[in-house]
Amino acid sequence: MIQIDDAGSGSLIGGTCIGAMRVETGEFYYEILPIELYSKNAFRKKLYLDYVIEIVQRCFKELEVGGDEKIEVCRGYMFDKLRKWFKNENYNYESVTITDPLQTKIEDTFEKYTISLGLPKDYIRYTKYPFHFHTLLKWVYSDYENRTKLCKTGWKSWAKYGNLKTEISYDIIEKSNYLCLKCGKPIEDNSKVRIIKYTSNREATIYVHSSCTVESLQGETDTKCKEAK
């Protein structure tokens, strides 16, 4: 049996992870929907729904999925066109709520993907809402010029909060338990910091090293993979 799920469709940062697992063997295949599909025009046309079908077609080829193999697909909107394709192609599918092991596997895969984009591991693992919009917005405004290209800019929430006025100042932090949201490293006690303030749904304050010049993009990341036990 094949199960299909997604992760990251609600994250401001990055594309969306589409993954499939053969339950009996643990074989896992995933791809990341390109962030370009979340630009304003592409998102309005919902081109990402067509791309999901392309990913699943490649997945089925890799995993050698037969026409009689049972398929369980997440009920979410990401698979609206895929379900129609399944029906037209006479696949044996059912819409269900996906649970473990695929749910945890695909969420972990998306987390690793966002870390590869530069999002600090500690920031997402020790934040109450790791992929909450306004949590990620602070990370974006910490290095705005570089990180806007990683955002789902077709969202209405981005249109509302993606070009806010910022106030910049500098100060010394005597006692610090902050991470620099530009480089991801701790801000030491008695450090000079650059302070970025803006107001979205509430006032936000960001601290970065005053001399931090680290680029937010950490290089290319694999966007598709097949794993087999």
C-alpha positions as a Markdown table, in Angstrom:
| # | Residue | x | y | z |
|---|---|---|---|---|
| 1 | Met | 0.0 | 0.0 | 0.0 |
| 2 | Ile | 1.2 | 3.5 | -0.9 |
| 3 | Gln | 0.5 | 6.5 | 1.4 |
| 4 | Ile | 0.8 | 10.1 | 0.2 |
| 5 | Asp | 1.1 | 13.3 | 2.3 |
| 6 | Asp | 2.4 | 16.8 | 2.3 |
| 7 | Ala | 4.3 | 19.0 | 4.8 |
| 8 | Gly | 5.1 | 22.8 | 4.7 |
| 9 | Ser | 2.1 | 24.0 | 2.7 |
| 10 | Gly | 1.4 | 26.3 | 5.7 |
| 11 | Ser | 5.0 | 27.5 | 6.1 |
| 12 | Leu | 5.9 | 31.0 | 4.8 |
| 13 | Ile | 9.4 | 29.7 | 4.1 |
| 14 | Gly | 10.2 | 27.3 | 1.3 |
| 15 | Gly | 8.1 | 25.2 | -1.1 |
| 16 | Thr | 6.0 | 22.3 | 0.0 |
| 17 | Cys | 7.2 | 18.7 | 0.6 |
| 18 | Ile | 5.2 | 16.0 | -1.2 |
| 19 | Gly | 6.1 | 12.5 | 0.0 |
| 20 | Ala | 5.0 | 8.9 | -0.5 |
| 21 | Met | 5.7 | 5.8 | 1.4 |
| 22 | Arg | 5.1 | 2.1 | 0.7 |
| 23 | Val | 3.9 | 0.9 | 4.1 |
| 24 | Glu | 5.1 | -2.6 | 3.9 |
| 25 | Thr | 8.7 | -1.8 | 3.1 |
| 26 | Gly | 9.2 | 1.7 | 4.3 |
| 27 | Glu | 10.4 | 2.9 | 0.9 |
| 28 | Phe | 10.1 | 6.7 | 0.8 |
| 29 | Tyr | 10.1 | 9.2 | -2.0 |
| 30 | Tyr | 9.7 | 13.0 | -1.8 |
| 31 | Glu | 10.1 | 16.1 | -3.8 |
| 32 | Ile | 9.8 | 19.8 | -2.9 |
| 33 | Leu | 7.3 | 21.9 | -4.8 |
| 34 | Pro | 9.5 | 24.8 | -6.2 |
| 35 | Ile | 9.0 | 28.1 | -4.4 |
| 36 | Glu | 8.4 | 29.8 | -7.8 |
| 37 | Leu | 5.0 | 28.1 | -7.8 |
| 38 | Tyr | 4.1 | 30.4 | -4.9 |
| 39 | Ser | 4.8 | 33.6 | -6.7 |
| 40 | Lys | 1.8 | 35.9 | -7.1 |
| 41 | Asn | 0.8 | 34.9 | -10.6 |
| 42 | Ala | 1.6 | 31.2 | -10.3 |
| 43 | Phe | -0.1 | 30.9 | -6.9 |
| 44 | Arg | -3.3 | 32.6 | -8.2 |
| 45 | Lys | -3.5 | 30.0 | -11.0 |
| 46 | Lys | -2.9 | 27.2 | -8.5 |
| 47 | Leu | -0.2 | 25.7 | -10.7 |
| 48 | Tyr | 1.2 | 23.8 | -7.7 |
| 49 | Leu | -1.8 | 21.5 | -7.9 |
| 50 | Asp | -0.7 | 20.3 | -11.4 |
| 51 | Tyr | 2.9 | 20.0 | -10.2 |
| 52 | Val | 1.8 | 17.6 | -7.5 |
| 53 | Ile | 0.6 | 15.2 | -10.2 |
| 54 | Glu | 4.0 | 15.4 | -11.9 |
| 55 | Ile | 5.7 | 14.5 | -8.6 |
| 56 | Val | 3.4 | 11.6 | -8.0 |
| 57 | Gln | 4.0 | 10.3 | -11.5 |
| 58 | Arg | 7.7 | 10.3 | -11.0 |
| 59 | Cys | 7.2 | 8.7 | -7.6 |
| 60 | Phe | 5.2 | 5.9 | -9.0 |
| 61 | Lys | 7.8 | 5.3 | -11.6 |
| 62 | Glu | 10.6 | 5.1 | -9.0 |
| 63 | Leu | 8.6 | 2.9 | -6.6 |
| 64 | Glu | 7.1 | 0.8 | -9.4 |
| 65 | Val | 3.5 | 1.4 | -8.2 |
| 66 | Gly | 1.1 | -0.9 | -10.0 |
| 67 | Gly | -2.4 | -0.1 | -11.0 |
| 68 | Asp | -3.9 | -2.5 | -8.4 |
| 69 | Glu | -1.8 | -1.3 | -5.5 |
| 70 | Lys | -3.9 | 0.4 | -2.8 |
| 71 | Ile | -3.3 | 4.1 | -2.4 |
| 72 | Glu | -4.2 | 6.3 | 0.6 |
| 73 | Val | -3.9 | 10.1 | 0.0 |
| 74 | Cys | -4.2 | 12.9 | 2.5 |
| 75 | Arg | -7.6 | 14.7 | 2.5 |
| 76 | Gly | -5.9 | 18.1 | 2.1 |
| 77 | Tyr | -6.4 | 20.6 | -0.7 |
| 78 | Met | -2.9 | 20.0 | -2.0 |
| 79 | Phe | -4.2 | 16.8 | -3.6 |
| 80 | Asp | -7.5 | 18.1 | -5.1 |
| 81 | Lys | -6.3 | 17.6 | -8.7 |
| 82 | Leu | -4.4 | 14.5 | -7.9 |
| 83 | Arg | -7.6 | 12.8 | -6.7 |
| 84 | Lys | -9.2 | 13.6 | -10.0 |
| 85 | Trp | -6.2 | 12.2 | -11.8 |
| 86 | Phe | -6.4 | 9.0 | -9.8 |
| 87 | Lys | -10.1 | 8.7 | -10.7 |
| 88 | Asn | -9.4 | 9.2 | -14.4 |
| 89 | Glu | -6.5 | 6.7 | -14.4 |
| 90 | Asn | -8.6 | 4.1 | -12.5 |
| 91 | Tyr | -6.2 | 4.0 | -9.5 |
| 92 | Asn | -7.4 | 2.2 | -6.3 |
| 93 | Tyr | -7.3 | 5.2 | -4.0 |
| 94 | Glu | -8.9 | 6.5 | -0.8 |
| 95 | Ser | -8.8 | 9.9 | 0.9 |
| 96 | Val | -7.8 | 9.5 | 4.6 |
| 97 | Thr | -6.0 | 11.2 | 7.5 |
| 98 | Ile | -2.4 | 10.2 | 7.2 |
| 99 | Thr | -0.6 | 9.2 | 10.5 |
| 100 | Asp | 2.8 | 7.7 | 11.3 |
| 101 | Pro | 5.2 | 6.6 | 10.1 |
| 102 | Leu | 4.7 | 8.8 | 7.0 |
| 103 | Gln | 3.5 | 11.8 | 8.9 |
| 104 | Thr | 6.6 | 12.1 | 11.1 |
| 105 | Lys | 8.9 | 11.2 | 8.2 |
| 106 | Ile | 7.6 | 13.9 | 5.9 |
| 107 | Glu | 7.5 | 16.6 | 8.6 |
| 108 | Asp | 11.1 | 15.7 | 9.5 |
| 109 | Thr | 12.1 | 15.9 | 5.9 |
| 110 | Phe | 10.5 | 19.4 | 5.5 |
| 111 | Glu | 12.3 | 20.5 | 8.7 |
| 112 | Lys | 15.7 | 19.4 | 7.3 |
| 113 | Tyr | 14.9 | 21.2 | 4.0 |
| 114 | Thr | 14.2 | 24.5 | 5.8 |
| 115 | Ile | 17.4 | 24.1 | 7.8 |
| 116 | Ser | 19.2 | 23.7 | 4.5 |
| 117 | Leu | 17.8 | 27.1 | 3.5 |
| 118 | Gly | 19.4 | 28.7 | 6.5 |
| 119 | Leu | 16.6 | 28.5 | 9.2 |
| 120 | Pro | 18.4 | 27.8 | 12.5 |
| 121 | Lys | 17.7 | 24.4 | 13.9 |
| 122 | Asp | 17.3 | 25.7 | 17.4 |
| 123 | Tyr | 15.0 | 28.4 | 16.2 |
| 124 | Ile | 12.4 | 26.0 | 14.8 |
| 125 | Arg | 12.8 | 23.3 | 17.5 |
| 126 | Tyr | 12.6 | 25.5 | 20.5 |
| 127 | Thr | 9.9 | 27.9 | 19.3 |
| 128 | Lys | 6.4 | 27.4 | 20.5 |
| 129 | Tyr | 5.0 | 27.6 | 16.9 |
| 130 | Pro | 8.0 | 26.6 | 14.8 |
| 131 | Phe | 6.4 | 27.3 | 11.4 |
| 132 | His | 4.0 | 30.0 | 12.5 |
| 133 | Phe | 3.8 | 32.9 | 10.0 |
| 134 | His | 4.9 | 35.7 | 12.4 |
| 135 | Thr | 7.7 | 33.5 | 13.8 |
| 136 | Leu | 9.1 | 33.0 | 10.3 |
| 137 | Leu | 8.4 | 36.7 | 9.4 |
| 138 | Lys | 11.0 | 37.7 | 12.1 |
| 139 | Trp | 13.6 | 35.5 | 10.5 |
| 140 | Val | 12.8 | 37.0 | 7.1 |
| 141 | Tyr | 13.1 | 40.6 | 8.3 |
| 142 | Ser | 16.5 | 39.7 | 9.9 |
| 143 | Asp | 18.0 | 39.4 | 6.4 |
| 144 | Tyr | 15.2 | 40.8 | 4.2 |
| 145 | Glu | 17.0 | 41.2 | 0.9 |
| 146 | Asn | 18.1 | 37.6 | 0.8 |
| 147 | Arg | 15.2 | 35.9 | 2.4 |
| 148 | Thr | 12.3 | 37.3 | 0.6 |
| 149 | Lys | 13.2 | 34.9 | -2.3 |
| 150 | Leu | 12.5 | 32.0 | 0.0 |
| 151 | Cys | 8.9 | 33.2 | 0.8 |
| 152 | Lys | 5.5 | 32.2 | -0.5 |
| 153 | Thr | 5.0 | 35.7 | -1.9 |
| 154 | Gly | 1.6 | 34.9 | -3.5 |
| 155 | Trp | -0.1 | 34.6 | -0.1 |
| 156 | Lys | -2.5 | 37.4 | 1.0 |
| 157 | Ser | -0.7 | 37.5 | 4.3 |
| 158 | Trp | 2.6 | 38.3 | 2.5 |
| 159 | Ala | 0.8 | 41.1 | 0.6 |
| 160 | Lys | -0.2 | 42.5 | 4.0 |
| 161 | Tyr | 3.0 | 42.0 | 6.0 |
| 162 | Gly | 5.8 | 41.5 | 3.5 |
| 163 | Asn | 6.8 | 45.1 | 3.0 |
| 164 | Leu | 6.6 | 46.7 | 6.4 |
| 165 | Lys | 8.4 | 49.8 | 7.6 |
| 166 | Thr | 11.4 | 48.9 | 9.8 |
| 167 | Glu | 13.2 | 50.9 | 12.4 |
| 168 | Ile | 17.0 | 50.3 | 12.9 |
| 169 | Ser | 19.1 | 51.1 | 15.9 |
| 170 | Tyr | 22.2 | 49.8 | 17.7 |
| 171 | Asp | 22.8 | 48.9 | 21.4 |
| 172 | Ile | 24.9 | 46.8 | 23.8 |
| 173 | Ile | 23.2 | 43.7 | 25.3 |
| 174 | Glu | 24.7 | 43.0 | 28.7 |
| 175 | Lys | 22.8 | 39.8 | 29.4 |
| 176 | Ser | 21.8 | 37.8 | 26.4 |
| 177 | Asn | 19.9 | 34.6 | 25.7 |
| 178 | Tyr | 19.2 | 35.5 | 22.1 |
| 179 | Leu | 20.1 | 33.9 | 18.8 |
| 180 | Cys | 21.3 | 36.1 | 16.0 |
| 181 | Leu | 18.5 | 35.6 | 13.5 |
| 182 | Lys | 20.9 | 36.4 | 10.6 |
| 183 | Cys | 23.7 | 33.9 | 11.2 |
| 184 | Gly | 21.9 | 31.6 | 13.7 |
| 185 | Lys | 24.7 | 31.8 | 16.3 |
| 186 | Pro | 24.2 | 32.9 | 19.9 |
| 187 | Ile | 24.6 | 36.6 | 20.8 |
| 188 | Glu | 27.1 | 36.7 | 23.7 |
| 189 | Asp | 26.8 | 38.9 | 26.8 |
| 190 | Asn | 28.0 | 42.5 | 26.3 |
| 191 | Ser | 27.7 | 42.3 | 22.6 |
| 192 | Lys | 26.9 | 45.2 | 20.3 |
| 193 | Val | 23.7 | 44.4 | 18.3 |
| 194 | Arg | 21.7 | 45.7 | 15.5 |
| 195 | Ile | 18.1 | 46.0 | 16.5 |
| 196 | Ile | 15.3 | 45.8 | 13.9 |
| 197 | Lys | 11.8 | 46.8 | 14.9 |
| 198 | Tyr | 8.5 | 46.6 | 12.9 |
| 199 | Thr | 4.8 | 46.2 | 13.6 |
| 200 | Ser | 2.8 | 43.4 | 12.1 |
| 201 | Asn | 0.0 | 41.9 | 14.2 |
| 202 | Arg | 2.1 | 43.2 | 17.1 |
| 203 | Glu | 5.4 | 45.0 | 17.6 |
| 204 | Ala | 8.3 | 42.8 | 16.8 |
| 205 | Thr | 12.0 | 43.2 | 17.9 |
| 206 | Ile | 14.9 | 41.4 | 16.3 |
| 207 | Tyr | 18.5 | 41.3 | 17.4 |
| 208 | Val | 21.4 | 40.5 | 15.1 |
| 209 | His | 25.2 | 40.8 | 15.5 |
| 210 | Ser | 26.0 | 44.4 | 14.6 |
| 211 | Ser | 28.8 | 43.2 | 12.2 |
| 212 | Cys | 27.0 | 40.1 | 11.0 |
| 213 | Thr | 27.4 | 39.6 | 7.2 |
| 214 | Val | 26.6 | 35.9 | 6.9 |
| 215 | Glu | 24.4 | 35.2 | 3.9 |
| 216 | Ser | 21.1 | 33.5 | 4.7 |
| 217 | Leu | 21.3 | 31.0 | 1.8 |
| 218 | Gln | 23.4 | 28.0 | 2.7 |
| 219 | Gly | 23.7 | 26.5 | -0.7 |
| 220 | Glu | 21.7 | 24.1 | -2.9 |
| 221 | Thr | 19.6 | 21.4 | -1.3 |
| 222 | Asp | 18.3 | 18.2 | -2.7 |
| 223 | Thr | 14.6 | 18.6 | -3.6 |
| 224 | Lys | 13.8 | 15.0 | -4.3 |
| 225 | Cys | 14.9 | 11.7 | -2.9 |
| 226 | Lys | 14.1 | 8.0 | -2.8 |
| 227 | Glu | 14.9 | 6.0 | 0.2 |
| 228 | Ala | 14.5 | 2.2 | 0.7 |
| 229 | Lys | 14.9 | 0.0 | 3.7 |
